[in-house]
Amino acid sequence: MTAALSFEGVRKRFGSNQALDGLSFRIPEGTVAGFVGHNGAGKTTAFSIVSGFLPMDAGTFSVFEEVDPTPQELKGRLGVLPQDAALPERHTPFELLAHLGRLQGLAHRTARDEAARVLTLVGLKDRQNALIATLSHGMRRRVAVATALTGNPALVLLDEPLAGLDPVQAHALRDALAALRGEQTLVVSSHNLSELERLCDWVVMLKQGRCTRQGTVENVSGEQEVVRWSIVGTAPLDALHAALPDHRFVEDAGAVVQYPPAEADLDATSVTVMATLAAAGVPLRGLVRGMGLEQRFIDDLGTS
């Protein structure tokens, strides 16, 4: 599969701080990828290198197999949302986005059509002619996201796109971004791991300027490694071990945690677990496969 974005041995130092220490990763084309790490892990530095704001000290990066492209070479193909993007308050969202479309080389009418399309995408069509100064923080954030999506760039880097949005706004924007999967490649840097888990299908984890883990959300979150069964009452551990002797079962805070052997068919064994719980008269409240990105983050990355 073609990599929309890849780094190979990229290094960047700021004085005594080694921000990127041989960073290597790849993000497949058409995915929505989460870019995860502590503050200072190197996420913003990596974004800045791709965007042309910072030079590398060593290594290479590629965008759709094009090695070390310049900002001019990426014109119209790269969209970027910085974390603290400032907006011109004396203009309207429509004016701003139409202007950005023109800067990308779109014809006048096409740029206006594109501004209308993207504002509809982020749920701000009804406020397109309001001065940005009059918009709420959440609305401004959605305008900022729209600036990165204008022109339908093939690769979009989004730094905390859902920051400051209320739950309804975050849900709507998350769904809008997810709908772009397969049409564009989105790389989303965020500390909200539950949001990333719902939005993304690929994850890159960084610590101290290196990639510690990458892959599909299912693989990174350990969907084949652990199953947590929420129950009421005492877990029938002996019965579960007898039914599935190759699996390990542990009782933990109102749940049975199942650790299957490698390559176990969890769909098939789930029937056995449910039948064993039912035979023991233990009510089942729900189950979760995998440890989740948050627990994986804690286990892998620990403290900064």
N, C-alpha and C positions, 0 to 999 in steps of 0.2 A: 504493500500500500504506500502511496506517495506521502511523504511527510510535508505538511504545510509549513511547519517550523521545526528546525533542529539546531542544536548547539553541539559543538565538538570541542572539548577542552578549552572553553572560554575562560579567560582570567581577566580580572579587573581589580586594581588596587587603588585605594584612596589613602595616601600617606601610609600609616601603619596598619590600616584596615584592609584585609584581603576580602573584598566584597564578593567576588566570584573566584572560585578556586578549582579551575578545571571543570567547569560546569558542562555536562553532556546530557542531552535528552532529545526525544523526538515526539512530535504531536501529529497524529495521522490527519490527513485532509478530510474535511467534512465533519469533524468531531466538535463537541463542546467540551473543552478541557479545563479542569481546575488547576490553578497554579497555587500551591499551598506551601506555607512555611511561616516561621516566626517573623516578627519585625526584624529587619536586618539580615534575613536569610538570603537576599539577593534578587528578590522578585522584581522590584522596581528598577534595579540596575539592569537586569536582563531585558525588560521592556524598553528601557532607554537606549540600549545598544541597538535593538532591532529598529527602533524609531529614528535612529541617527542622531540622538542627543548626546550620546557618549561613544567614544572610541574604545575598542578592546585593547588590552595589553598583549593578548595572545589568543590563539584559537580561531575558529571560524563559526559562523552561523549561516544557515540556509533558509530561504523562503521559497517553497515549491521547487526545491533542488537548485535554486540559483544561489551561488555562494557569495556571501558578503555583499548583498545588493546595497546600493546607495539609496538615500531617500528619494532622489529623483527617479531612480529605476523602479521604486515601489509606488510611485504616484498613482493613485486610483485603485491600488491593489491592497493597501494597508490602511486600516482605521485604528485610531488609538484614543482611549479615554484615560487621561492621567487621573490619579486619585483626587487631586485638589484642583480640578479644572476650573478656571475662571471664565465667566461668560460676560459678554458685553451687555450691560443692563439697559442701555438706551435703545436697544434694538428688540425686535420681536423674534420669537423662535423661527417663524417662517423666513424672515429676512436673513437671519444668521445661517440657516441651513441652505437656503438658495444660494447665498454667497459662497458657502463652502463647496457646493456643487459646481459652481462656476470655476473656482480655483482648481478643482479636479479635472477641468476640461470639458464639463458638460455644457451643451448649448443652453441658451437662456430659458427656453420653454421646458427643456428636459430637466434643468436644475430646479425649476419651480414645481414640476410634477414630482420630482424626487423628494423635495422638501415636504410636500403634502403626504407622500407615501410613508416617509419615516416618522413624521409626527403622528400619523394614524397608528403606526406600529407601536409606538411608546405611549399611546393613549392620550395625546395632547392636541388632537385635531381641533377641539373646541377652544383651545387657548392659543392657537397659532399666531393670532394677531395682537395678543396682549404683550405689553412691554415685559421683558425678562425681569426687570426690577420689581414688578408687581407679583411675580410668581412665588409660591411657597418653596421651601427647601426641597421637598420631594419632587415638585414639578421641575425645578431647575436641574435636579439630578437626572431626571428623565430627558431633559433637553440635552444635557451633556452626553448621555448615552446615544442619543440620536445623532450627535455630531460625528461619533465614531462609526455609525452605520450608514451615513450618507454616502451615496455613490455605489452602494452594494459592494464594498471591498471584499476580496476573497479571504483575507486574514484580518481579524479584528482583535485587538488587545484591550481588555476592559479591566481597569483597576478599581475594585470595590464598586461595581455598578449598582448594587442594591442598597448601598449605605444611605441611611436616613429616610428610607421609604417605610411607610406604614405597612402592616401585613397585607392589606388588600392591594396596595400599589405594587409591593414586592411580588405577590402572587401573579398579578397580571403581567408585569415586566418579565418575570421568570418564564412564564408560558410563551411570551412573545419571542424571547431569545431562544428558547428550546425549539421553537418552530423553524428556526433558521438552520438547524442541524441538517447536514447534507448539502445545503446550498452555500454556506459560508463556514469557515473555521473560526470559532470563537475561543479565545484563551482568557479565562476569568480568574483574576487574582482576588482572593477574598479570605477573611478570617471566619466567615459564617459557613461552617462546614456542613451544617444541615441543609442550607440552601444549595451548596455545591453538590451535595449528594443527590438532591432532587433534580438538579439542572444538568449535571455533567455526565458524560460517558467515558471520559479519560481523565486521569489525574497524574500530575507531576508533583512530587514532594521534594522540597529543598531544605537543607540545613547547612548553615555556614558556607554558602556559596557552592554547594555540591548537590547533585540529585541523589536522594537516598532511596527513592522508589518511584516507579512509573508503571502505568498500565491501565486497563479498564477499571471502572469504579468497582465492578464485581470482584475483580482479582485483588485490588488494593484493599478493599474493605473486608476481604476474607469471607465471601459468601460460601465458599466450599470448606471453610476451616472451622466454623462454629455455628450452632443454632441455639437460640435462647427461647425456651418455652415458658411463657408466663402462666402460672397455675395458681390454684387456691388450695391451701392445705399442705400436707407433707408429701414430698416427692417419693414415688415408689422406686427407689434406686435399684434395689435388688431385682425387681421384676424387669426393669429397663435393661440392666446388664445381662439378665438371662435371655431376653428377647433379641438383643443386639450385642453379643459378647465382644465384637471387634470395636465397639464404640465406647468412649468414656463419658460418664454422666456425673455431673456435680450439681449439688443443690446450692443456690445462691440467691438470697433475698427475694423470695417469692417466685423463683424460677428454677427450671432445670436447664442447665447448660450442657449441650451435647457437643462432644468433640469427635467427629467421625474420622475414620482412616482415610488416607489419600485415595482419591478416585471413587469414593462412595457415592452411590446414587441416592441423594438426599430426598428426591421426590418419592422414591420407593420406600425408604426407611421412615419417612414422615408418617406413612400409614401405620407402620408398626408402632411408632411412638404414641400416636393418638389412640390406637387400640389398647395399648398397655395402660395409658392414663385412664381411659374410659373403664377398663376392667377393674382398675383399682379404685374407681369412684372419685377420681381427682378431676375437678373441672379445669378446662383449658380456656384461658382468656386471650391468648394470642401467641404469635411466634415471630421472631426476627432472625433472618439468616445473615450472618456476618457480624462483625464487631462494629461496623460503621466507621466512617472517616474520622470522626472525632476520637474514638478510642485508638484507631490506628495511628493517628497523629500523636497522641499522648505516648503510646508505646514506642513508636519509632523516633520521634523528635524530642520528646521529653521537654525539659526546660531549655530556654534559649541560651 
